[in-house]
């Protein structure tokens, strides 16, 4: 997934305006992106703090940061934090980024208020969320196969919570951001046809439904998914279009 991740990280950091010397907070950092990329941008004059609600999620990010530091590359610091109760003083950061995290916060409005508080006047927050399921072939094909074999249960609803245009930007304005804008991106990942690149999406999104399946039923499901992507393949490559939305908000200066 690294190629697609890079296509998404750079526009998110650009939308937030991350540059040399900035103090940046990255929310829901998970394995470390885009916090690691932000640290390379801000350099020694800046600071990047990566956070996640689950401390265990940050173990890989901490290892990656250590490797960056060992090579003399600027690296973030990571800490566990609840997005709705950020443990930082008012106006601590110039920029806040969040890639595919805000949709999983039950109190999204509370999180946006906390983010606005943590930003300095004139600071910018940029959130990346998924656009419509129909534009995200990876999830759409996997979900269709799961529904065919196991029935539909709304497992992807949280993931696509802010797929409707204007929904998240409206919440940002309600939270007190002076300006909120949306930009849609439609990158296409070119995946090797002979690799099960869809496994991670299957396990992350539907793992709770797979544990009780027999080996035969799991195998039949996976064969259906593989067949769906094989039908898209040409010259050994599967084009996998995605649709994401970047929503940016600025605090009044």
Protein Blocks (a to p, Z undefined) as FASTA:
>chain_A
ZZmmmmmmmmmmmmnopaehiacddehklnopaklmmmmmnommbccddddfblklmmmm
mmmmmmmmmnopacdddddddfklccbdehkbfbdcdehklmmpmblmlmmmmmmmmpce
hiacdddddddfklmmklmmmmmmmmmmnopehlmmmmmmmmpghklmmmmmmnopabdc
dddddddddddfkbcfklmmmmmmmmmmmmmpcfklmmmmmmmmmmmmmmmggghiacdd
dddddddddddZZ
